[in-house]
Each structure stands twice: as C-alpha cells, then as structure tokens.
Amino acid sequence: MSAPVRYIPRKTSISPNVPILMHPLIQQSRREFLTTTANGLGMMALGSMLTDEGVLSAAPISADPLLPKQPHFPAKAKNCIFIFMEGAPSQMDLFDPKPKLNELHGQPLPESMTKNVRFAFIKKESARLLGSPRTFTKNGQSGMEFSDFLPHMAKTADEWLMVRSMHTDQFNHHPGQLVLHSGRAAFGLPTMGSWLTYGLGSESRNLPGYVVLSAGRGTSGGASLWQSGFLPSVYAGVLFRNKGEPVLNLQNPAGLPPELQRKGLDALLELNTARYDQFKDPEIASRIAAYELAFRMQSSAPELIDLGKEDPKTLEMYGVNRPDPPIKAARAGGPGQYKSFATNCLLARRLVERGVRFVSVIHASWDHHSNLNNELAFNSGMADQPIAALIKDLKQRGLLDSTMVVWGSEFGRTPLGENRGGNPNVTGRDHHPFAFTTLMAGGGIKAGQVYGETDEIGWSIVRDPVHINDFHATMLNQFGFDHLKLTHRFQGRDFRLTDVAGRVVKEWIA
C-alpha cells in the first residue's frame, strides 16, 4: 500500500507567517462561507432555490406577517368563531331525534353491523341500544328540531345550518380532534385558525390574529389544537384567560417603566433584524412581530376582558352572572363553568369587533360514557344561552353576515349504551365517528336548513355524507379560498388544510 498523502501547509502572500489553512479568511465555517464570501450570483440562485422550497421567506423584514391579505376571490366571511365542544356531545339527545331508537331500546344490534367496528369501551357481546328520554320540538320557519335541553338555541333555529351527516375516520379523542382542527390525524400540522391567518392576515393591530378561549377541564388535545405546525409561529393561536392577566407574563414587572421597555425592544429589534438579514429565517420575522404585538397588547388585552362598559342587558342576555346548578361530576370542569363559558362567548364577539380573524371557544368535556342525562343537562344549560346570545348579538350589530359561527366536535355518540366492565347500569354512550351533527351560522352560510340524514337509529348516514375535509373546503371557500390552492411548501411538498381530499358543499352556500 502506498503511504497516505500528507498535506504540508504552505505560506501565503496574504500573511507570510501564517499557514494557508490556518488563515482566518480560510478557517471559516460552511455557513460563514455561504453568507460572506460566496459569489453574489450564486447566493442569489441559492436564495431563489430555498425560497421555492419553502425554506426561506421572500417577504422583507419590514412586512408584518399579520397584515391583511387578499384571498383568491371575493369572500363572504371575514372572521370565524369556532365553538369546540370537546369530548363529543350526544347528537341523538340534542339535534337528531330517533323515535325508532326509543322503540328498540334494550335490544342488541345484529352482529353484522358491529363485526368490524372498533369501540373505545363498549363490549360488543352485551351491547344494547339506548333510547333517549329527550323531547324534541320543531322551531322557527324552518321547523328545525332541537331537544328540550337547548331552548335558547331553538329560538335561533332559522340562523343555523344543521348538518346531521358529518363523519370522520378517527374514533378516539386526540386523533379525532387533530382531524377536526388540522385535517389529518398527525402532529405538526397547522390548525384551521393558523391557515386562515396565514392566508388572510388579521385586521387587528393590537391583538393576535388567532385567539383561543378555554373553559372546563381542558382538552385531551391541548395546545396541538391551536398550533401553527410548519407555518411560522406568528400564525399560532394565543391562549387568553377571561379574568386576571389575559395572557400570562404579558405585563411588565413592577418598577419597569415603559420607556425602558421600549428601549429594550428596540435593541432586540436591531439584533433580530441583523440576524434575519443574515439567514432570512421566517421564524425571526415571527419573533420580531411577536415582541411588538406583545408590547401593544399590554394595553389592548386588559381592555378587552374588562366587561365593565358592556350594557347590563347584554351581560344578562349572555348569562354571564348565572350560578352553576349543583352537579357531582369531574367532567364538568369544576365550579364557575357557567360564568366562564358565557364570558368566553361574549369575549368572542368583542374580539371579532376588534378585527381578530379566528376565535376558538373551547369547552371540555362532553365525553359522557356514564351519567349522561345529568351531565348533558349541566353542559347544555351552560352552553345553550350564551351561544344563542352570541348569534343574536352578532346579528343585531351587523356582524353575523361576515362572521362564521361553528358549533362542533370531533365525533358523535353511539346509539348503543355504554356497558364498560359489564355494568348493567347503562347510563352513557361510546364514541361514534360514523355519523354526527355540526351546526354553522353566518359567513354566507345558507341558514334555516337541515342537511344530510342518518338511519332510523342514528348508526350510519343514509343521505349526503360530509367528511371533515369537506367541511374545511367549504369553510375556506366562504373566506375566499380555493382549498386546493391555499398551500404551503414544506419538506418538498405543498401541504393544505384538506390534505389530498375535500370538496366544497355547494348546498350550504347562500
């Protein structure tokens, strides 16, 4: 074998006493070479390639990423309030009456219907149909049916589109919640609110474009339900509280004057801008925007949650000061839920008034595997009055036409009763992804109609099925977007909210 080639450093005319490989102009990192000494035309080509691949942002640092943008075509909706009832409310006890189910109460389903079906807890061999004790009435000119648990929403029947034929492909909570919010049961994807703020920006300069209001015991999905995924973090939801400090750590420490804070922010801006100029990382632009927005929010956020100037009649309409009825159940989320949820609905209206693009109002939990009648009564009483008030309030202020309001969950409940552990006391229902109900109002949605139909026991869809991806496509359509074209390139692929599916349900559009 020949001896290995051994490199002998030679002297350089740049500095005769320094070996060429040790000279500071040569001893540079790869990143330093690309950013300081590479040919200008080569850097332009590299930048163009990385921008095309979605690695770099072509936007200048001076452009606020949340500035309003134009959609693909004229939009009917400008803002969205998405009311997420985590845990899956029972549709046949609230929206989809099934007299035949009551007739068949206590009977088993044929094995052919459950043979290849996965349940969360139901034991197939002893499962029995569970009828509903609820009474339903027809309401409004549309004759839309609501159960006796929702008397206030029933009075707003003609403002709603009731979709009884929703379905999904996930039967457990967190995967189902990811499909509902992100279009697919996978982590790291942008949520609905992120896609809308990415596509449209925000009309609010002093509040985030995407705000989350939560009540109850918290969702199983947590922050994954308002993440921005691979989109810049400026498009992520910001969790607000409805009392105390609206956003934790937003206020200055005691003794820090605003002038000093402003000087500190200016110094950070200078450093971050220099870093952005060097690497063109869109996350640096997001960081700059976040610092500046937080500074403006220090006055706007406390004003937002101060309801002292609201008309007392408005507070009464929403039921902000209602006491909780007595209930013994961990799923209810602890004391003060009626006030908290009503306050969130009122805050949602105030946020939309101030230009916030997407407001997510969350309550957990509606996961009633047991004690269905008592716990569903509690939750329905909590949600019914504030949601009806929100619809009326938006309409009388001229905001409903441009504000889409959605009432939805990750899936529905089974017509079979829960029999976990062989317990003969069937008092709840299991998860059911095959057929459930979603409600929509405003934002150019054709109201006063019931869309889709389930079979006589509520097991499966018999007319006009709608997948979650179809819902997303239709929602984006109302905001002026072709769901096939609202994309973001990530890791060499153009992603979208509807993934590789989705169709616009034209019958929903006014």
Secondary structure, DSSP 8 states (H G I E B T S, - for coil): ----------B-SSSTTSBGGGSTTTS--HHHIIIIIS-HHHHHHHHHHHHHTTSS--S-TTS-TTS----SS--S--EEEEEEEET---GGGTT---HHHHHTTT----HHHHTT---SS--GGG--B------EEEETTTTEEEETT-HHHHTTGGGEEEEEEEE-S--SHHHHHHHHHHSSS-TT---HHHHHHHHH--S-SSS-SEEEEEEET--SSGGGGS--TTS-GGGS-EEE-SSSSSSTT-S--TT--HHHHHHHHHHHHHHHHHHHHHH--HHHHHHHHHHHHHHHHHHHHHHHH-GGGS-HHHHHHHTTT--------GGG-STTHHHHHHHHHHHHHHHHHTT-SEEEEEEE----SS-HHHHHHHHHHHHHHHHHHHHHHHHHTT-TTTEEEEEE-S-EEEEEE--GGG-S----EEEE-SSEEEEEESTTB--SEEE-EE-TTSSSEEE--EEHHHHHHHHHHHTT--TTT--EEETTEEE-TTTT-----GGGB-
